[in-house]
Amino acid sequence: MVNLSRRSVLVATVGAALAGCARPPAPTPSGTPTLAPTPTPTPEVDRRPRWPLTGVVADDPGALRRPAVAVKVPDNRPEHPQVGINDADIVFVQLDGYPDARGQSSTRLMPVYHSRMPAGVAPVRSIRPVDVPLLAPASVVLGSTGATGWVKAYASAHSQYFSSEHQYLTSKGTGAYSIDQARVRTLDGQTYYDRAVVCHPEPLGALAPRFADGPARPYFPFATGRERPSTDAGVPAAAVTVPWKVKDTYSMAYAFDGEVYRRSMPWGPHVLADQERVTTDNILVIKAKQTMRTLAPGGGGNEPMHEIIDGSGAFVYCHGGRAVTGTWSKAAVDQLFAFTLDGGGPLTMSPGRTFVELADAGADVRFA
């Protein structure tokens, strides 16, 4: 009797345990199940170091910390051929200021060097007022033969942004400048050196140690990573004409050869002293009102003006045989240009060398 009773208890205990381990019935679903959101892919970010004035990947990141140097170069026909233009990251084309026989001024260049430093740049001439707002955002050392009184004072007032004090006459014996004796000329018994001064960018940059680290930020909105230049959706622009005088009497021209744009002056191809044709990857036309500032006697004379500070206007950007248009704006002296496409959205430029033509607000820029 005792054994049977103990067996009955054991069976009852195991049965109760099995009953406690049984899977409960599945609940009846109610409503529509919630699906997990699809994660948004993280856009590819290209963190490779790039030259700030071209957007091109830097093979030697250590060289990014060298100073950027700009040089004022005359662009009138008697002052050609030039030296060193194709080594520049950016070349600004601006009003010269000296009237010709028609009473109209021609152009002056300001190449800016950083990724490449040529041994020499020539010839060298004087500063223009627009150089201040063009260079202030980039921490540049500027080489020149001087400036009129008020322009020199204007540049000095913004010396926290760029250096303009190391001019030809104030920098003798430093190696920053030299004279090309073959280009010294004599007229009516007077010797002229206006076409003979040569600037040497690397020694010039060493004279301004406070700008030894070069540009701290990109100058233009370059495409990186998976970004594409805005011109991918642009209109054909294999030939580009930028007029600087009325009725196309003085125009710059660019022809796309499948790789780069080849530049021409009003009288023919733009060719350097070494017979190399001037070329560029990008053309950026920034149209702004042009004026001549006339000062009282003793004030320094006339100076050409481009009204870009606290201003806005139209731009044309060309790359790879295609073009887009839009509106530019620029706030304070030390602020960069901002570019908005006609269809909305920001401009994106292809990395490379850029010619910036500061044409008049009414210039009829054409491309085909």
C-alpha positions in Angstrom: 0.0 0.0 0.0 2.8 2.3 0.8 4.7 1.8 -2.5 1.5 2.3 -4.6 0.8 5.5 -2.7 4.3 6.9 -3.3 4.0 6.0 -7.1 0.8 7.8 -7.3 2.4 10.9 -5.8 5.4 10.8 -8.2 3.1 10.5 -11.3 1.0 13.4 -10.1 4.1 15.6 -9.5 5.6 14.9 -13.0 2.2 15.6 -14.6 1.9 18.9 -12.9 5.4 19.9 -14.0 4.7 19.0 -17.6 1.6 21.0 -17.5 3.5 24.0 -16.2 6.0 23.8 -19.1 3.4 23.7 -21.9 3.7 26.5 -24.6 0.9 29.1 -24.1 -1.4 29.7 -27.1 -0.2 32.4 -29.6 -2.0 35.8 -29.2 -4.3 36.8 -32.0 -2.7 39.6 -34.1 -4.5 42.9 -34.1 -3.9 45.8 -36.6 -1.2 46.1 -39.2 2.3 45.1 -38.1 4.9 47.9 -37.9 7.9 47.4 -40.3 11.4 48.5 -39.3 12.4 51.7 -41.2 15.0 51.3 -44.0 18.2 52.9 -42.8 19.3 56.0 -44.9 22.7 55.3 -46.5 25.5 57.6 -45.2 26.7 59.7 -48.1 30.3 59.0 -49.1 32.7 61.6 -47.7 36.0 62.1 -49.4 38.4 63.1 -46.6 41.6 63.1 -48.6 43.5 66.4 -48.2 43.0 68.7 -51.2 44.6 71.9 -52.4 42.2 74.6 -51.3 42.5 76.7 -54.4 42.0 73.9 -57.0 40.2 71.2 -55.0 42.7 68.6 -56.4 43.9 65.9 -54.1 47.3 66.8 -52.6 50.0 64.2 -53.2 52.1 65.9 -50.5 49.8 66.9 -47.6 52.7 68.6 -45.8 53.0 71.1 -48.7 49.5 72.4 -47.9 51.0 74.5 -45.1 53.1 76.7 -47.4 52.0 80.2 -48.1 49.9 81.1 -51.2 51.3 83.9 -53.4 49.6 86.2 -55.9 51.4 88.4 -58.4 50.1 91.4 -60.4 50.8 90.8 -64.1 50.0 93.3 -66.9 48.0 92.0 -69.8 48.2 94.6 -72.5 49.7 93.5 -75.8 53.0 95.4 -75.6 53.6 93.7 -72.2 53.3 90.1 -73.6 54.7 87.5 -73.5 54.2 86.6 -69.9 55.9 84.0 -67.7 54.4 81.5 -65.2 50.6 81.9 -65.8 50.0 78.2 -66.4 51.3 77.3 -62.9 48.6 79.3 -61.2 45.7 77.7 -59.3 43.5 80.7 -60.0 44.0 83.6 -62.4 41.8 86.7 -61.9 41.3 88.9 -65.0 40.4 92.5 -64.1 40.4 96.0 -65.4 43.9 97.5 -66.1 43.0 101.1 -65.5 45.1 102.7 -68.2 42.9 104.0 -71.1 43.8 103.1 -74.6 43.4 105.3 -77.7 39.6 104.7 -77.6 39.4 105.8 -74.0 38.7 102.2 -72.8 40.8 100.2 -70.4 42.0 96.7 -71.2 42.9 94.0 -68.6 45.4 93.0 -65.9 46.0 89.5 -64.5 46.4 88.3 -60.9 47.6 84.7 -60.9 47.5 83.0 -57.5 50.0 80.2 -56.7 49.8 77.5 -54.1 49.8 73.9 -55.4 52.7 74.8 -57.8 55.4 77.4 -57.3 57.1 78.6 -60.5 60.7 79.9 -60.4 59.5 83.2 -61.8 56.4 85.2 -62.8 56.7 88.2 -65.1 56.2 90.9 -65.9 55.1 92.5 -62.6 53.0 95.6 -62.2 50.9 97.5 -59.5 48.0 96.7 -57.2 44.3 97.4 -58.0 41.6 98.1 -55.5 39.7 94.9 -56.3 42.7 92.9 -55.2 41.7 93.5 -51.6 38.3 91.7 -51.6 39.6 89.0 -54.0 42.5 88.0 -51.8 41.3 88.8 -48.3 39.4 85.4 -47.9 42.5 83.4 -48.9 45.4 84.6 -46.7 47.7 85.4 -49.6 51.0 87.2 -50.0 50.8 89.6 -52.9 53.7 90.6 -55.1 53.7 93.9 -57.0 55.6 97.0 -58.0 53.5 99.2 -55.7 50.3 101.1 -55.7 48.8 104.6 -55.7 48.6 106.3 -52.3 45.0 105.5 -51.5 45.1 102.0 -52.8 48.2 101.2 -50.8 46.5 102.6 -47.7 43.3 100.5 -48.5 45.3 97.3 -48.8 47.3 98.1 -45.6 44.0 98.6 -43.7 43.2 94.9 -44.4 46.6 93.5 -43.6 45.1 91.1 -41.1 43.7 89.2 -44.1 46.6 89.3 -46.7 50.0 90.7 -47.1 50.7 93.5 -49.7 53.7 95.3 -48.2 56.5 93.2 -49.8 56.7 95.1 -53.1 59.6 95.3 -55.6 61.2 98.5 -54.2 60.8 97.5 -50.6 62.1 93.9 -51.0 65.4 94.4 -52.8 68.1 91.9 -51.7 65.6 89.3 -50.5 65.5 87.2 -53.6 61.8 87.9 -54.0 62.3 90.0 -57.2 64.8 90.3 -60.0 65.2 92.2 -63.3 65.2 90.6 -66.7 67.7 92.7 -68.5 66.5 91.5 -71.9 63.2 93.3 -71.2 64.6 96.6 -70.0 63.7 99.3 -72.5 64.8 102.8 -73.3 62.5 105.5 -74.7 63.6 109.1 -75.4 66.7 108.5 -73.4 64.7 107.3 -70.4 65.2 103.7 -69.0 62.0 101.8 -68.2 61.8 98.6 -66.1 58.0 98.2 -66.2 58.2 95.1 -68.4 61.4 93.7 -66.8 60.5 93.0 -63.1 60.3 89.3 -62.3 58.7 88.0 -59.1 59.9 84.8 -57.4 56.9 83.4 -55.5 58.6 81.0 -53.0 61.1 83.6 -51.6 58.3 86.2 -51.6 56.0 84.0 -49.5 58.8 83.5 -46.9 58.8 87.3 -46.2 55.4 87.1 -44.6 55.6 84.4 -41.9 52.2 85.2 -40.4 50.7 83.7 -43.6 53.0 80.7 -43.7 50.2 78.2 -43.3 48.6 79.3 -46.6 44.8 79.3 -47.3 42.8 77.7 -44.5 39.6 76.9 -46.6 38.6 76.2 -50.2 38.1 79.2 -52.3 35.4 77.7 -54.6 32.7 75.0 -54.0 34.5 72.0 -55.5 33.0 68.6 -56.1 34.4 65.8 -53.9 33.5 62.2 -53.2 30.4 61.3 -55.3 29.5 64.9 -56.0 29.5 65.9 -59.7 30.1 69.3 -61.2 27.0 71.3 -62.0 28.0 71.5 -65.7 27.2 67.8 -66.1 23.6 69.1 -66.6 24.7 72.2 -68.4 24.4 73.4 -72.0 27.1 73.0 -74.6 30.0 75.5 -74.3 32.9 74.4 -76.4 33.5 78.0 -77.4 33.2 80.8 -74.9 33.5 84.6 -75.6 33.9 87.1 -72.8 33.7 90.7 -74.1 35.6 93.5 -72.2 34.6 96.4 -74.4 31.5 97.4 -76.4 30.6 95.7 -79.6 33.2 92.9 -79.1 36.1 95.2 -79.9 38.1 93.6 -77.1 37.1 90.1 -76.1 38.7 87.0 -74.5 38.0 83.6 -76.1 38.2 80.1 -74.9 38.1 76.9 -77.0 37.6 73.4 -75.4 39.9 70.9 -76.9 38.4 67.8 -75.3 40.5 68.2 -72.1 41.0 71.8 -71.3 40.1 75.3 -72.5 42.7 77.1 -74.6 42.7 80.8 -74.1 43.0 83.6 -76.7 43.5 87.3 -76.4 41.8 89.8 -78.7 44.8 89.7 -81.1 45.3 85.9 -81.1 46.2 82.8 -79.0 47.4 83.6 -75.5 51.0 82.3 -75.6 53.6 82.5 -72.9 57.3 83.3 -73.3 58.2 79.6 -73.5 55.7 79.2 -76.4 53.2 77.3 -74.2 49.6 78.0 -74.8 47.6 79.3 -71.8 45.0 76.8 -70.7 42.5 76.3 -67.9 40.1 73.6 -66.6 37.4 76.0 -65.5 36.1 79.4 -66.7 34.2 81.5 -64.1 32.8 84.8 -65.3 31.7 87.0 -62.4 29.8 90.0 -63.9 29.8 93.2 -61.8 29.5 96.9 -62.4 32.8 98.5 -63.5 33.6 102.1 -62.7 36.6 104.4 -62.6 37.2 106.2 -59.3 38.4 109.8 -60.0 40.2 111.5 -57.1 41.1 115.0 -56.4 44.6 116.2 -57.5 47.2 114.7 -55.2 44.9 111.8 -54.2 46.5 109.2 -56.4 44.6 109.4 -59.7 42.0 107.2 -61.4 41.6 103.6 -60.3 39.4 100.9 -61.9 36.7 99.5 -59.6 34.7 96.3 -59.6 31.7 96.5 -57.3 31.7 93.1 -55.6 31.7 94.0 -51.9 28.1 93.6 -50.4 27.0 93.0 -54.0 25.5 90.4 -56.3 25.1 89.7 -60.0 25.1 87.1 -62.7 27.8 84.4 -63.2 28.6 81.9 -66.0 30.6 78.7 -65.2 32.1 76.5 -67.9 33.9 73.2 -67.6 34.4 70.2 -69.9 32.7 71.9 -72.8 29.5 72.7 -70.9 28.1 75.8 -69.1 25.7 76.7 -66.3 24.5 80.2 -65.2 23.3 81.7 -61.9 23.7 84.4 -59.4 26.7 85.3 -57.2 26.8 87.3 -54.0 29.6 88.4 -51.7 29.2 90.0 -48.3 32.2 91.6 -46.4 35.7 92.0 -47.7 37.0 88.8 -46.2 34.0 86.7 -47.2 34.0 84.2 -50.1 31.7 84.4 -53.1 28.5 82.4 -52.9 27.0 80.9 -56.1 23.3 79.9 -56.7 22.3 78.2 -59.9 19.4 79.6 -62.0 17.3 76.5 -61.3 18.0 76.7 -57.5 20.7 74.9 -55.5 24.4 75.7 -55.0 27.0 75.6 -57.8 29.4 72.7 -57.7 32.7 73.2 -59.6 35.1 70.6 -61.0 38.5 70.4 -59.2 41.2 72.1 -61.3 42.7 75.4 -62.4 40.3 78.3 -62.8 40.3 81.6 -64.8 38.0 84.2 -63.2 36.9 86.9 -65.7 35.6 89.9 -63.8 33.5 91.2 -66.7 31.2 94.1 -66.6 27.6 93.6 -65.4 26.2 94.1 -68.9 28.8 91.9 -70.7 27.1 89.6 -73.3 29.0 86.4 -72.5 28.4 83.8 -75.2 29.0 80.1 -75.5 28.2 77.6 -78.2 
